[in-house]
Amino acid sequence: MTRQLRSHLNIAIAALALGIVACTCGSQLGGLTATATPPPAATTAPIANTPAPVPTKPVIGGGGGIAAGELQVVNTNVVQRADGSWRLLGEAANGTEATAANVSLQIEWFEASGQSLGSDVAYLLTTNVAPGETAPFLYDIYDTGVPLASFTAVVVDFTSSNDLTRAALDLEHAAFTIDDYGDFHCTGELVNNTNDPVLIESLAATILDNNRALFSADSYWAVTRYLEPGERTPYRISPLGATGAVVSDYFCYVYVDAVAAEPVPANAVAFKDTNDDGDNSNDVLYFVDTLGYSHLVGEVVNNGDEAMNVRLVGSLYNAEGNVIDVDFNSVPAPLNPGETLPFDFTTFSATNYNAALRDETARFTVQVDPYWTYAAIAEYAALETRNGSATEEEGIITETVDVVNTQTFDVDYAYVVASVADASGQVVGYSYATTDPIAAGATVKTQITIYVDPALDSSELKVNLIVKAPKP
């Protein structure tokens, strides 16, 4: 059954920039419960099938075979995927007395006769490799039917430095899962138990089979990059897997590239206290949509005096307190001072493709990622919306609206930000669309799909729209 909804149109102006400015951590929502579950007890023990946290510490100049004074490739492996393509994997081990950063390797692959089939440059999945550490690399050959038998990898370039101060983070509440497609998910929390701020320069994981051979690898999907003393961040790393893979046949190994950092000033982004009860930790909604996908929906507000670009990190926990999924979400348009914009996490891949794991969700958190929350620079202009119309069917709302460029200049695109609120004003759904170019005075029709909890009464829902376009 398709229902007609009210459509309420809003207009706003903001500014946007592409760049990175480290900011101190914003507020964090903790203890939000999907079911009545007490906060998990802290633990430093990884779960079964999850080795101890890294960086790894190869034996330099000893039984590990790593020559002192060299940066060399070790633990290589060739894996053919089911579609006939290839993964070339390995690690670079640092036997020097200085940190190696931005390491590049020359990769060459061969058929059984030794004939070269091709070559290319590859890079490590972490930025820094301190003395005594290893870091992984992954190179994919997507051509199928290539008669590949072996490959070589040689370090050809890196930056040497003695200035890096390695920061040790504790790994807690770890989990290792495999989804319905056979892809791997390494999740957990990194905790800064040091006395100094820490920047996570990079984060990666390798998947090892029962013979401890490298099988897959990837860098992180989601993590909060800057941590003050005592703070923690959830993380997810999701290497590609293989159909039919089971947890008992593989291990996840995590590589943490963290360094001591200078303190940075706090930003003014906070979570909106929608219900005005003085507590902004109960204003984020968790629900599962009609497709079986998890959502975390809420609003953030800018309490500062400059426009801000915002990124958030959201995580799901089971009843034992282990992290089972993590996602990031960037608010598409910048927050002006005093402005509020919605968010929704929609790519919880570990649980979206594993219904049994999703059903274990007992608690969730959302926190501002201070590394990717920074002052906006570019200017945005407001456009108008007209003839808004929304329909709903089984928790899927389709908003159709005309976007009118009332400015005197052409725009390359516009963000159409749509949020759905219930009768109390609580945001229960959010999405956005990007339009085609719009000439000055012209109109384009835009359609936005928004997912809400299918159990909600659509007669009590209202769609709100904000349109912003970058100035030329």
Residue pairs with C-beta under 8 A, 6 or more apart in sequence:
1 393
2 391
2 392
2 393
3 391
3 392
3 393
3 458
3 459
4 389
4 390
4 391
5 390
5 391
5 392
5 397
5 458
5 461
5 462
5 463
6 390
6 461
6 462
6 463
7 388
7 389
7 390
7 399
7 401
7 462
7 463
7 465
8 388
8 462
8 463
8 464
8 465
9 384
9 385
9 386
9 388
9 401
9 464
9 465
10 464
10 465
10 466
11 382
11 383
11 384
11 385
11 466
11 467
12 336
12 339
12 382
12 466
12 467
12 468
13 336
13 380
13 381
13 382
13 468
14 307
14 333
14 334
14 335
14 336
14 339
14 376
14 380
14 468
15 307
15 334
15 336
15 376
15 377
15 378
15 379
15 380
16 307
16 309
16 333
16 334
16 376
16 377
16 378
16 379
16 380
16 468
16 470
17 309
17 334
17 374
17 375
17 376
17 377
17 378
18 378
19 374
19 377
20 371
20 372
20 374
21 374
21 375
22 199
22 225
22 226
22 261
22 264
22 370
22 371
22 374
23 226
23 264
23 265
23 266
23 267
23 370
23 371
23 373
23 374
24 226
24 228
24 263
24 264
24 265
24 266
24 267
24 370
25 224
25 226
25 227
25 228
25 231
25 266
25 367
25 368
25 370
26 266
26 267
26 269
26 270
26 367
26 368
26 370
26 373
27 269
27 270
27 271
27 280
27 367
27 368
28 365
28 366
28 367
28 368
29 271
29 280
29 281
29 284
29 298
29 365
29 366
29 367
30 39
30 281
30 365
31 39
31 281
31 363
31 365
32 281
32 282
32 284
32 286
32 363
32 364
32 365
32 366
33 362
33 363
34 286
34 361
34 362
34 363
34 364
35 319
35 362
37 319
37 362
37 363
39 321
39 363
40 173
40 317
40 320
40 321
40 322
40 363
41 321
42 172
43 172
43 173
43 321
44 170
44 171
44 172
46 52
46 53
46 171
46 174
46 188
47 174
47 175
47 176
47 322
49 176
49 247
49 248
49 250
49 251
49 252
50 174
50 175
50 176
50 186
50 188
50 251
50 252
51 251
51 252
51 253
52 171
53 169
53 170
53 171
53 254
53 256
54 133
54 253
54 254
54 255
54 256
55 129
55 130
55 133
55 134
55 135
55 255
55 256
55 257
56 91
56 133
56 134
56 253
56 255
57 132
57 133
58 64
58 66
58 74
58 93
58 95
58 132
58 133
58 134
59 65
59 66
60 66
60 68
60 95
60 132
61 67
61 68
61 95
64 93
65 74
66 72
66 74
66 93
66 95
67 95
68 95
69 95
69 96
69 97
70 95
70 96
71 92
71 93
71 94
71 95
71 96
71 100
71 103
71 129
71 155
71 158
72 92
72 93
72 95
72 155
73 90
73 91
73 92
73 93
73 105
73 153
73 154
73 155
74 90
74 91
74 92
74 93
74 134
75 89
75 90
75 91
75 134
75 213
75 214
76 88
76 89
76 90
76 151
76 153
76 214
77 89
77 90
77 213
77 214
77 215
78 86
78 87
78 88
78 89
78 148
78 149
78 150
78 151
79 86
79 87
79 89
79 214
79 215
79 216
80 86
80 87
80 148
81 87
81 240
81 242
82 242
82 243
83 144
84 144
84 145
84 146
85 140
85 141
85 142
85 143
85 144
86 109
86 140
86 141
86 146
86 148
87 138
87 139
87 140
87 141
87 215
87 216
88 107
88 109
88 122
88 138
88 139
88 140
88 141
88 151
88 153
89 136
89 137
89 138
89 139
89 206
89 214
89 215
89 216
89 217
90 136
90 137
90 153
90 214
91 134
91 135
91 136
91 137
91 206
91 214
92 100
92 103
92 105
92 124
92 129
92 134
92 135
92 137
92 155
93 129
93 133
93 134
94 100
94 129
94 130
94 131
94 132
94 133
94 134
95 131
95 132
96 131
96 160
97 131
98 131
98 160
98 161
98 162
99 128
99 129
99 130
99 131
99 160
99 161
99 162
99 163
99 164
100 128
100 129
100 158
100 159
100 160
101 127
101 128
101 129
101 158
101 159
101 160
101 161
101 164
102 123
102 127
102 157
102 158
102 159
103 123
103 124
103 129
103 135
103 155
103 157
103 158
104 121
104 122
104 123
104 155
104 156
104 157
104 158
105 121
105 122
105 123
105 124
105 137
105 153
105 154
105 155
105 156
106 119
106 121
106 122
106 153
106 154
106 156
107 119
107 120
107 121
107 122
107 139
107 151
107 152
107 153
108 116
108 118
108 119
108 151
108 152
109 116
109 117
109 118
109 119
109 141
109 146
109 148
109 150
109 151
110 116
110 117
110 148
110 149
110 150
110 151
110 152
111 117
111 147
111 148
111 149
112 147
112 149
117 146
117 147
117 148
118 141
120 139
121 156
122 137
122 138
122 139
122 153
123 137
124 135
124 136
124 137
125 135
125 136
125 137
125 138
125 202
125 204
125 217
125 218
125 219
125 255
126 135
126 136
126 201
126 202
126 203
126 204
126 219
126 255
126 257
127 201
127 202
127 257
128 135
128 164
128 201
128 202
128 257
128 259
129 135
130 164
130 166
134 255
135 204
135 255
135 257
136 204
136 206
136 214
136 217
136 255
137 153
137 217
138 216
138 217
138 218
141 148
164 259
165 259
165 260
166 258
166 259
166 260
167 192
167 194
167 196
167 198
167 199
167 258
167 259
167 260
167 261
168 194
168 258
169 190
169 191
169 192
169 193
169 198
169 200
169 227
169 256
169 258
170 190
170 191
170 193
171 188
171 189
171 190
171 191
171 254
171 256
172 188
172 189
172 191
172 232
173 188
173 189
173 317
173 321
173 322
173 323
174 186
174 187
174 188
174 189
174 254
174 322
174 323
175 185
175 186
175 187
175 188
175 318
175 322
175 323
175 324
176 184
176 185
176 186
176 187
176 247
176 250
176 251
176 252
177 184
177 185
177 187
177 247
177 324
177 350
177 354
177 357
178 184
178 185
178 241
178 245
178 246
178 247
178 250
178 354
179 185
179 241
179 349
179 350
179 353
179 354
179 357
180 353
180 354
181 241
181 243
181 353
182 241
182 242
182 243
182 244
182 245
183 238
183 239
183 240
183 241
183 349
183 353
184 207
184 216
184 238
184 239
184 240
184 241
184 245
184 250
184 252
185 236
185 237
185 238
185 325
185 349
185 350
186 205
186 236
186 237
186 238
186 239
186 252
186 254
187 234
187 235
187 236
187 237
187 315
187 322
187 323
187 324
187 325
187 326
187 350
188 234
188 235
188 254
188 322
188 323
189 232
189 233
189 234
189 235
189 323
190 200
190 203
190 223
190 227
190 232
190 233
190 235
190 256
190 258
191 231
191 232
192 198
192 227
192 228
192 229
192 230
192 231
192 232
193 229
193 230
194 229
194 260
195 229
196 229
196 260
196 261
197 226
197 227
197 228
197 229
197 260
197 261
197 262
197 263
197 264
198 226
198 227
198 258
198 259
198 260
198 261
199 225
199 226
199 258
199 259
199 260
199 261
199 371
200 223
200 224
200 225
200 226
200 227
200 233
200 256
200 257
200 258
201 257
201 258
201 259
202 219
202 220
202 257
203 219
203 220
203 223
203 235
203 237
203 254
203 255
203 256
203 257
204 217
204 218
204 219
204 220
204 237
204 254
204 255
204 257
205 217
205 218
205 220
205 237
205 239
205 252
205 253
205 254
205 255
206 214
206 215
206 216
206 217
206 239
206 252
206 253
206 255
207 214
207 215
207 216
207 217
207 239
207 241
207 250
207 251
207 252
207 253
208 214
208 215
208 250
208 251
208 253
209 215
209 249
209 250
209 251
210 249
210 250
212 251
215 242
215 250
216 239
216 240
216 241
217 239
218 237
218 238
218 239
218 240
219 237
220 235
220 236
220 237
221 236
221 237
221 238
221 326
221 327
221 328
221 349
222 234
222 235
222 236
222 313
222 326
222 327
222 328
223 233
223 234
223 235
223 236
223 313
223 326
224 233
224 234
224 313
224 367
224 369
224 370
224 371
225 233
225 369
225 370
225 371
225 372
226 261
226 264
226 369
226 370
226 371
227 233
228 263
233 313
233 367
234 313
234 315
234 323
234 326
234 365
235 323
235 326
236 323
236 325
236 326
236 327
236 349
236 350
237 252
237 254
238 349
238 350
264 370
267 304
267 308
267 368
267 370
267 373
267 374
268 302
268 303
268 304
268 305
268 308
269 300
269 301
269 302
269 303
269 304
269 308
269 310
269 335
269 368
269 373
270 280
270 300
270 301
270 303
271 280
271 281
271 283
271 284
271 298
271 299
271 300
271 301
271 366
272 280
272 283
272 298
272 299
272 300
272 301
272 340
273 279
273 280
273 283
274 283
274 298
274 299
274 424
274 425
274 426
274 427
275 282
275 283
275 424
275 425
275 426
283 298
283 299
283 426
284 296
284 297
284 298
284 364
284 366
285 295
285 296
285 297
285 298
285 426
285 427
285 428
285 453
286 294
286 295
286 296
286 361
286 364
287 294
287 295
287 297
287 428
287 452
287 453
288 294
288 295
288 358
288 453
289 295
289 395
289 396
289 451
289 452
289 453
289 454
290 394
290 395
290 396
290 451
290 454
291 451
292 352
292 355
292 358
293 346
293 348
293 352
293 451
294 316
294 325
294 345
294 348
294 351
294 352
294 358
294 361
295 344
295 345
295 346
295 429
295 451
296 314
296 327
296 343
296 344
296 345
296 364
296 366
297 342
297 343
297 344
297 345
297 427
297 428
297 429
297 430
298 342
298 343
298 366
298 427
299 340
299 341
299 342
299 343
299 419
299 427
300 310
300 312
300 331
300 335
300 340
300 341
300 343
300 368
301 335
301 338
301 339
301 340
302 308
302 335
302 336
302 337
302 338
302 339
302 340
303 337
303 338
304 337
305 337
306 337
306 375
306 376
307 334
307 335
307 336
307 337
307 375
307 376
308 334
308 335
308 373
308 374
308 375
308 376
309 330
309 331
309 334
309 335
309 372
309 373
309 374
309 375
309 376
310 330
310 331
310 334
310 335
310 341
310 368
310 372
310 373
311 328
311 329
311 330
311 331
311 368
311 369
311 371
311 372
311 373
312 328
312 329
312 330
312 331
312 343
312 345
312 366
312 367
312 368
312 369
313 326
313 327
313 328
313 366
313 367
313 369
314 326
314 327
314 328
314 329
314 345
314 348
314 364
314 365
314 366
314 367
315 323
315 325
315 326
315 327
315 364
315 365
315 366
316 323
316 324
316 325
316 326
316 348
316 351
316 361
316 363
316 364
317 323
317 324
317 361
317 362
317 363
317 364
317 365
318 324
318 360
318 361
318 362
319 360
319 362
321 363
324 350
324 351
324 357
324 360
324 361
325 348
325 349
325 350
325 351
325 357
325 361
326 348
326 350
327 345
327 346
327 347
327 348
327 349
328 345
328 369
329 343
329 344
329 345
329 346
330 372
331 341
331 342
331 343
332 415
332 417
332 432
333 341
333 380
333 415
333 417
333 466
333 468
334 376
334 380
335 341
341 417
341 466
342 417
342 419
342 427
342 430
343 430
344 429
344 430
344 431
345 366
346 451
348 358
350 357
351 357
351 358
351 361
352 358
378 470
378 471
379 470
379 471
380 468
380 469
380 470
380 471
381 407
381 411
381 468
381 469
381 470
381 471
382 467
382 468
382 469
383 403
383 404
383 405
383 406
383 407
383 411
383 414
383 438
383 467
383 468
383 469
384 403
384 404
384 406
384 467
385 401
385 402
385 403
385 404
385 416
385 465
385 467
386 401
386 402
386 404
386 443
387 401
387 402
388 399
388 400
388 401
388 402
388 463
388 465
389 399
389 400
389 401
390 397
390 398
390 399
390 400
390 463
391 397
391 398
392 398
392 452
392 458
392 461
394 454
395 451
395 452
395 453
395 454
395 455
395 456
396 449
396 450
396 451
397 420
397 429
397 449
397 450
397 451
397 452
397 458
397 461
397 463
398 447
398 448
398 449
398 450
399 418
399 447
399 448
399 449
399 450
399 463
399 465
400 445
400 446
400 447
401 416
401 445
401 446
401 447
401 448
401 465
402 443
402 444
402 445
402 446
403 414
403 416
403 435
403 438
403 443
403 444
403 445
403 446
403 467
404 442
404 443
405 411
405 414
405 438
405 439
405 440
405 441
405 442
405 443
405 469
406 441
407 440
407 469
408 440
409 440
409 471
409 472
410 437
410 438
410 439
410 440
410 472
411 437
411 438
411 469
411 470
411 471
411 472
412 437
412 469
412 470
412 472
413 434
413 435
413 436
413 437
413 438
413 469
413 470
414 434
414 435
414 438
414 467
414 468
414 469
415 432
415 433
415 434
415 467
415 468
415 469
416 432
416 433
416 434
416 435
416 446
416 448
416 465
416 466
416 467
417 430
417 432
417 465
417 466
417 467
417 468
418 430
418 431
418 432
418 433
418 448
418 450
418 463
418 464
418 465
419 427
419 429
419 430
419 450
419 463
419 464
420 427
420 428
420 429
420 430
420 450
420 452
420 461
420 462
420 463
420 464
421 427
421 428
421 461
421 462
421 464
422 428
422 456
422 460
422 461
423 460
428 452
428 453
428 456
428 461
429 450
429 451
429 452
430 450
431 448
431 449
431 450
431 451
432 448
433 446
433 447
433 448
435 444
435 446
436 444
438 444
438 469
450 463
452 461
